Amino acid sequence: MGGMTIDRRELADFLRRSRDRVRPQDAGLPAGPRRRIPGLRREEVAQLAGMSADYYIRLEQARGPQPSPQMLAALARALRLSTDERDHLYLLAGHRPPAARAAGDHVAPGLLHLLDQLPGTPAQVLGELGDVLAQNAMARALLGGVCTVSEHGRNVVWRWFADPAARAAYPAEEHGHYSRVHVADLRAAVGRRAGDPAAVRLVERLRGASEEFAGLWELHEVAVRRHSRMRVLHPVIGPVDLDCQILLAPEGDQRLVLLTPPPGTDTAERLALLRVVGTEQFARVD
């Protein structure tokens, strides 16, 4: 369980309060004129979840055994829990929540609108495995446009290890660092998407294409990339230092990447020059 433990008191309280919120008619049960409580009875929850009443009662009394993921799934259905409530139930019971439904390549209109509202800040949306899904004009000018490239061609990890040109915009002495960052972040994403065909296919192709990747993959380093300082060697505006801030979308499988000027640098002036120059096709780097 990776250190996760059941919180019996909180689990019992959450079950009781969730049961009180479900109207009998919403669960397909008759309301009846003699009900003294607004929600479901314990026995009704047990019946809907396919478990014994004694088992469920012990859970609500904070003295039951740790329920299995199958039991929790049945309880979530019986109590008509939302996705967030279901995940909370799993965590209280000491289990990892089921993987959320992936957004895939679809970028929410609100996120696309946000990109357009950042005319002076390079920003792009990445999928969980490193696919570039959307970019604003400044990101295309700084990093190159790759959103229209199919499958692995738009994946920043694939291009880093399979396309030597992808490294040209970074100082050579930092290549080793970025290689480890890419692999550790991908390892974390693959772990979250255990058995996902797209993740398996990407790793297999990378291991076959790059000895460097294969060696780093064997180290099993895991680190989700959240923020970092980076330097880009741009052919027009020269070297620029950038703070890379990564914000996760609520679904967790897409991330908004913002590249902002660090305080005390001339990056803001250089980005302003880049905005004037426009979005010509520059070297494609990430």
C-alpha positions in Angstrom: 0.0 0.0 0.0 3.0 2.3 -0.1 2.5 3.5 3.5 -1.3 4.1 3.1 -3.4 3.1 6.1 -7.1 3.0 6.8 -8.5 5.9 8.8 -11.5 4.0 10.4 -12.9 7.0 12.2 -13.0 9.3 9.2 -14.2 6.5 7.0 -17.1 5.7 9.3 -18.1 9.4 9.5 -17.9 9.8 5.7 -20.1 6.7 5.2 -22.7 7.9 7.6 -22.9 11.4 6.2 -22.9 10.1 2.6 -25.7 7.7 3.5 -27.8 10.5 4.9 -27.5 12.5 1.7 -29.0 9.8 -0.6 -32.7 9.9 -1.0 -34.3 6.5 -1.1 -36.1 7.3 -4.4 -32.7 8.2 -6.0 -31.5 4.7 -5.2 -34.6 3.1 -6.6 -36.1 2.4 -3.2 -39.6 3.5 -2.0 -39.5 6.4 0.4 -42.3 5.0 2.6 -44.4 6.9 5.1 -42.7 5.5 8.2 -39.1 6.7 7.6 -37.4 8.5 10.5 -34.3 9.5 8.6 -34.0 11.4 5.3 -31.4 9.1 3.8 -30.8 5.4 3.4 -30.8 2.8 6.2 -27.6 0.9 6.9 -29.3 -2.3 5.7 -30.3 -0.7 2.5 -26.8 0.5 1.7 -25.5 -3.1 2.4 -28.2 -4.5 0.1 -27.4 -2.0 -2.7 -23.6 -2.8 -2.3 -24.1 -6.5 -2.2 -22.5 -7.1 1.2 -23.8 -8.3 4.6 -25.5 -5.7 6.8 -23.2 -6.8 9.7 -20.1 -6.0 7.6 -21.4 -2.5 6.6 -22.6 -1.7 10.2 -19.1 -2.5 11.5 -17.6 -0.1 8.9 -19.8 2.7 10.2 -18.9 1.8 13.8 -15.2 2.2 12.9 -14.4 -1.4 13.9 -14.6 -3.2 10.6 -11.8 -4.8 8.5 -10.2 -2.9 5.7 -12.5 -3.0 2.7 -11.2 -4.2 -0.6 -11.2 -2.0 -3.7 -14.1 -4.1 -5.0 -16.1 -3.4 -1.9 -15.3 0.3 -2.1 -16.4 0.4 -5.7 -19.7 -1.2 -4.7 -20.2 1.3 -1.8 -19.4 4.2 -4.1 -22.1 3.1 -6.5 -24.6 2.4 -3.7 -24.0 5.8 -2.2 -24.0 7.6 -5.6 -20.7 9.2 -4.9 -19.1 11.7 -7.3 -15.7 11.0 -8.7 -14.1 13.2 -6.1 -16.1 11.6 -3.3 -15.2 8.1 -4.6 -11.5 9.0 -4.5 -11.8 10.3 -1.0 -13.5 7.1 0.1 -10.6 5.0 -1.3 -8.0 7.2 0.4 -9.8 7.0 3.8 -9.9 3.2 3.4 -6.1 3.1 2.7 -6.3 2.4 -1.1 -5.1 4.2 -4.1 -8.1 5.7 -6.0 -8.9 4.2 -9.5 -7.2 5.9 -12.4 -9.2 8.9 -13.6 -10.6 8.9 -17.1 -7.9 10.6 -19.3 -8.7 13.7 -21.2 -6.5 12.4 -24.0 -5.6 14.8 -26.8 -8.7 17.0 -26.2 -7.7 20.3 -24.6 -10.6 22.1 -22.8 -11.7 25.3 -24.5 -11.1 27.2 -21.3 -7.4 26.2 -21.3 -7.1 27.2 -25.0 -8.6 30.5 -24.2 -6.1 31.0 -21.4 -3.2 30.4 -23.8 -4.5 33.1 -26.0 -4.8 35.5 -23.1 -1.0 35.3 -22.5 0.3 37.1 -25.6 3.7 37.9 -24.0 4.3 34.7 -22.1 5.3 31.4 -23.8 2.8 28.8 -22.7 1.8 25.4 -23.9 -0.3 22.4 -22.8 1.4 19.0 -22.5 -0.2 15.6 -22.1 0.9 13.4 -19.2 3.4 11.4 -21.4 4.9 14.6 -22.8 2.9 15.2 -25.9 2.6 18.9 -26.9 -1.1 19.4 -27.3 -1.4 23.2 -27.7 0.8 26.2 -27.8 0.3 29.9 -28.0 2.1 32.1 -30.5 5.0 33.0 -28.1 5.7 29.3 -27.4 5.8 28.5 -31.1 8.2 31.4 -31.6 10.5 30.4 -28.8 10.3 26.6 -29.0 9.0 25.8 -32.5 5.6 24.5 -33.5 5.1 20.8 -33.1 1.4 20.3 -32.3 0.6 19.1 -35.8 3.2 16.4 -35.8 1.7 13.0 -35.3 2.2 10.6 -32.3 5.8 10.5 -31.0 7.0 13.4 -33.2 5.3 15.9 -30.9 6.5 14.1 -27.8 9.2 16.1 -25.9 10.8 13.0 -24.5 11.0 11.2 -27.8 12.4 14.2 -29.6 15.0 14.8 -26.8 16.4 11.3 -27.2 15.7 10.5 -30.8 16.3 13.8 -32.6 19.7 15.4 -32.0 18.5 18.8 -33.2 16.1 19.0 -30.2 19.1 19.5 -27.9 20.7 22.3 -29.9 18.9 25.0 -28.0 20.2 24.0 -24.6 23.8 24.4 -23.2 25.7 21.2 -23.8 26.7 21.0 -20.1 23.0 20.7 -19.1 22.0 17.9 -21.5 22.7 15.2 -18.9 20.5 16.9 -16.4 17.6 17.3 -18.8 17.9 13.7 -19.8 17.4 12.5 -16.2 14.6 15.0 -15.7 12.7 13.7 -18.8 13.1 10.1 -17.8 12.2 10.5 -14.2 9.1 12.5 -15.1 8.0 9.9 -17.7 8.6 7.1 -15.2 6.2 8.8 -12.8 3.6 9.2 -15.6 3.9 5.6 -16.7 3.4 4.4 -13.1 0.2 6.4 -12.9 -1.0 4.8 -16.2 0.0 1.2 -15.5 -0.6 -1.0 -18.5 -1.7 1.9 -20.8 -0.9 0.9 -24.4 0.3 4.4 -25.4 2.7 4.5 -22.4 4.0 1.0 -23.1 4.5 1.8 -26.8 6.4 5.0 -26.1 8.8 3.4 -23.6 9.5 0.5 -25.9 10.3 2.8 -28.8 12.5 4.9 -26.7 14.4 2.0 -25.3 15.0 0.7 -28.8 16.0 4.1 -30.2 18.3 5.4 -27.5 20.9 3.6 -25.4 21.0 6.7 -23.1 17.3 6.4 -22.4 17.5 2.7 -21.8 20.3 3.2 -19.3 18.5 5.9 -17.4 15.2 4.0 -17.5 17.0 1.1 -15.7 17.8 3.5 -12.8 14.1 3.7 -12.0 14.3 7.3 -10.9 10.9 9.0 -10.3 10.3 12.7 -10.0 7.3 14.7 -11.2 8.5 17.9 -12.9 6.7 20.9 -11.3 9.0 23.9 -11.7 12.6 24.5 -12.8 15.0 27.2 -14.2 16.1 26.6 -17.8 18.2 28.4 -20.4 17.2 28.4 -24.0 19.7 29.4 -26.8 17.5 31.1 -29.3 18.8 31.9 -32.8 17.3 35.4 -32.9 17.2 36.8 -29.3 20.1 34.8 -28.0 20.3 32.9 -24.7 17.4 33.5 -22.3 16.9 32.3 -18.8 13.3 31.2 -18.0 11.4 30.0 -15.0 9.3 27.0 -15.9 6.1 26.7 -13.9 3.9 23.6 -14.5 0.3 23.7 -13.4 -1.8 20.5 -13.5 -5.3 20.5 -14.9 -8.0 19.0 -12.5 -8.0 15.7 -14.4 -4.2 15.4 -13.8 -3.3 14.1 -17.2 -2.6 17.5 -18.8 -0.4 20.3 -17.6 -0.1 23.9 -18.5 3.5 25.0 -18.9 4.4 28.7 -18.4 7.8 30.1 -19.2 8.3 33.4 -17.3 11.1 35.8 -16.9 13.1 35.4 -13.7 13.5 38.5 -11.6 16.7 40.4 -12.2 17.3 39.2 -15.8 16.8 40.8 -19.2 14.5 37.9 -20.3 11.4 40.1 -20.4 13.1 42.5 -22.9 14.2 39.6 -25.0 10.8 38.1 -25.1 9.3 41.4 -26.0 11.7 41.5 -29.0 10.7 38.0 -29.9 7.0 39.0 -29.9 7.8 41.8 -32.3 9.8 39.5 -34.6 6.8 37.2 -34.9 6.3 33.5 -35.1 8.6 32.5 -38.0 9.8 28.9 -38.0 12.7 28.7 -35.6 14.6 25.7 -34.4 12.2 23.2 -32.8 13.4 22.6 -29.3 11.8 21.9 -25.8 
